[in-house]
Amino acid sequence: MDREETYKMRVTRSGKTETWWLCLPYNMILESVQEQYDWGADAVELEWMPNISREQFHDRLPKPY
Protein backbone atom coordinates (compact mmCIF):
# COMPACT_ATOMS: atom_id res chain seq x y z
CA MET A 1 0.00 0.00 0.00
CA ASP A 2 1.22 3.49 -0.79
CA ARG A 3 2.16 5.95 1.91
CA GLU A 4 -0.82 7.85 3.28
CA GLU A 5 -0.99 11.59 2.72
CA THR A 6 -3.12 14.10 4.61
CA TYR A 7 -5.07 16.68 2.64
CA LYS A 8 -7.77 19.22 3.29
CA MET A 9 -10.28 19.11 0.43
CA ARG A 10 -12.67 22.01 -0.17
CA VAL A 11 -15.65 21.12 -2.35
CA THR A 12 -17.83 23.87 -3.84
CA ARG A 13 -21.26 22.92 -5.11
CA SER A 14 -24.06 25.38 -5.87
CA GLY A 15 -22.23 28.23 -4.15
CA LYS A 16 -21.68 26.32 -0.88
CA THR A 17 -18.29 25.03 0.23
CA GLU A 18 -17.71 21.96 2.40
CA THR A 19 -14.38 21.00 3.93
CA TRP A 20 -13.28 17.36 4.03
CA TRP A 21 -10.14 15.96 5.66
CA LEU A 22 -8.56 12.97 3.95
CA CYS A 23 -5.77 10.66 5.06
CA LEU A 24 -5.37 8.20 2.20
CA PRO A 25 -2.84 7.04 -0.36
CA TYR A 26 -2.43 9.65 -3.11
CA ASN A 27 -4.19 7.60 -5.79
CA MET A 28 -7.26 7.34 -3.54
CA ILE A 29 -7.15 11.11 -2.94
CA LEU A 30 -7.35 11.61 -6.72
CA GLU A 31 -10.27 9.16 -6.92
CA SER A 32 -12.06 11.17 -4.20
CA VAL A 33 -11.59 14.36 -6.20
CA GLN A 34 -13.02 12.71 -9.32
CA GLU A 35 -15.99 11.39 -7.31
CA GLN A 36 -16.78 14.92 -6.15
CA TYR A 37 -16.88 16.12 -9.76
CA ASP A 38 -18.99 13.09 -10.72
CA TRP A 39 -21.43 14.09 -7.93
CA GLY A 40 -21.76 17.62 -9.31
CA ALA A 41 -19.02 19.67 -7.66
CA ASP A 42 -18.28 23.00 -9.32
CA ALA A 43 -14.74 23.12 -7.89
CA VAL A 44 -12.45 21.01 -5.73
CA GLU A 45 -9.37 22.44 -4.00
CA LEU A 46 -6.72 20.32 -2.30
CA GLU A 47 -4.34 21.56 0.35
CA TRP A 48 -1.55 19.19 1.31
CA MET A 49 -0.98 19.02 5.07
CA PRO A 50 2.58 17.59 5.29
CA ASN A 51 2.98 18.34 9.00
CA ILE A 52 0.00 16.25 10.14
CA SER A 53 0.81 12.61 10.83
CA ARG A 54 -1.68 9.77 10.51
CA GLU A 55 -1.95 9.62 14.30
CA GLN A 56 -2.63 13.35 14.57
CA PHE A 57 -5.25 13.04 11.85
CA HIS A 58 -7.04 10.26 13.72
CA ASP A 59 -6.81 12.18 17.00
CA ARG A 60 -8.82 15.00 15.36
CA LEU A 61 -11.72 12.74 14.38
CA PRO A 62 -14.89 13.00 16.49
CA LYS A 63 -14.94 10.43 19.28
CA PRO A 64 -18.04 8.31 19.91
CA TYR A 65 -19.49 8.82 23.37
One Martini backbone bead per residue (centre of mass of N, CA, C, O) as a GRO file, in nm:
protein
   65
    1MET     BB    1   0.099   0.035   0.019
    2ASP     BB    2   0.075   0.346   0.017
    3ARG     BB    3   0.139   0.637   0.132
    4GLU     BB    4   0.001   0.849   0.344
    5GLU     BB    5  -0.200   1.140   0.303
    6THR     BB    6  -0.270   1.480   0.396
    7TYR     BB    7  -0.587   1.647   0.332
    8LYS     BB    8  -0.757   1.934   0.224
    9MET     BB    9  -1.099   1.948   0.110
   10ARG     BB   10  -1.264   2.166  -0.116
   11VAL     BB   11  -1.619   2.184  -0.183
   12THR     BB   12  -1.802   2.316  -0.459
   13ARG     BB   13  -2.168   2.363  -0.445
   14SER     BB   14  -2.389   2.586  -0.517
   15GLY     BB   15  -2.207   2.806  -0.338
   16LYS     BB   16  -2.103   2.573  -0.149
   17THR     BB   17  -1.870   2.489   0.118
   18GLU     BB   18  -1.678   2.205   0.187
   19THR     BB   19  -1.493   2.022   0.438
   20TRP     BB   20  -1.232   1.783   0.395
   21TRP     BB   21  -1.062   1.506   0.543
   22LEU     BB   22  -0.764   1.331   0.430
   23CYS     BB   23  -0.624   0.982   0.478
   24LEU     BB   24  -0.450   0.878   0.195
   25PRO     BB   25  -0.365   0.762  -0.075
   26TYR     BB   26  -0.311   0.941  -0.356
   27ASN     BB   27  -0.497   0.778  -0.551
   28MET     BB   28  -0.751   0.816  -0.362
   29ILE     BB   29  -0.763   1.119  -0.370
   30LEU     BB   30  -0.819   1.140  -0.675
   31GLU     BB   31  -1.083   0.977  -0.663
   32SER     BB   32  -1.232   1.178  -0.476
   33VAL     BB   33  -1.229   1.412  -0.670
   34GLN     BB   34  -1.383   1.275  -0.901
   35GLU     BB   35  -1.639   1.216  -0.738
   36GLN     BB   36  -1.719   1.508  -0.690
   37TYR     BB   37  -1.763   1.571  -0.990
   38ASP     BB   38  -1.972   1.342  -1.040
   39TRP     BB   39  -2.162   1.490  -0.801
   40GLY     BB   40  -2.140   1.821  -0.891
   41ALA     BB   41  -1.894   1.978  -0.870
   42ASP     BB   42  -1.742   2.291  -0.935
   43ALA     BB   43  -1.511   2.258  -0.704
   44VAL     BB   44  -1.165   2.150  -0.619
   45GLU     BB   45  -0.958   2.168  -0.328
   46LEU     BB   46  -0.614   2.119  -0.241
   47GLU     BB   47  -0.440   2.063   0.081
   48TRP     BB   48  -0.144   2.003   0.194
   49MET     BB   49  -0.051   1.820   0.513
   50PRO     BB   50   0.269   1.747   0.610
   51ASN     BB   51   0.241   1.797   0.947
   52ILE     BB   52   0.034   1.553   0.947
   53SER     BB   53  -0.025   1.277   1.096
   54ARG     BB   54  -0.205   1.000   1.128
   55GLU     BB   55  -0.249   1.031   1.433
   56GLN     BB   56  -0.345   1.324   1.429
   57PHE     BB   57  -0.582   1.279   1.248
   58HIS     BB   58  -0.731   1.072   1.438
   59ASP     BB   59  -0.747   1.269   1.685
   60ARG     BB   60  -0.959   1.471   1.525
   61LEU     BB   61  -1.172   1.284   1.543
   62PRO     BB   62  -1.462   1.199   1.636
   63LYS     BB   63  -1.592   1.080   1.937
   64PRO     BB   64  -1.747   0.836   2.081
   65TYR     BB   65  -1.996   0.819   2.360
   0.00000   0.00000   0.00000
